[in-house]
């Protein structure tokens, strides 16, 4: 007589229990196979693929409101404009410092800054108003 092959069917709850224990680090796959007497090399890995949460670990899920992409694009554009303005300001500073250096080398003496009385009065008024707001 021919020997009958026994096919084991595991309940959904049992599969979920084994998967949960493996994902929580309580058991490894070989330990689970020994503990629960599960035969077959692909049985538990198949359960992990179907029932496990590992497939979510490598994904980034981004939830956003409908108008968020527009805001993000607007902020990125504003950032780019500010970076460009900053680069222009740095270039202007470098140009002005270079010009002053060349003029000092030609004249042989340090150049003195002329203070614009109107702008210095504005600066002092701004400082005074800040002090009042703080105090």
Secondary structure as GFF3:
##gff-version 3
##sequence-region A 1 135
A	DSSP	alpha_helix	12	23	.	.	.	ID=ss1
A	DSSP	alpha_helix	29	36	.	.	.	ID=ss2
A	DSSP	alpha_helix	43	51	.	.	.	ID=ss3
A	DSSP	alpha_helix	54	57	.	.	.	ID=ss4
A	DSSP	alpha_helix	68	107	.	.	.	ID=ss5
A	DSSP	alpha_helix	117	134	.	.	.	ID=ss6
###
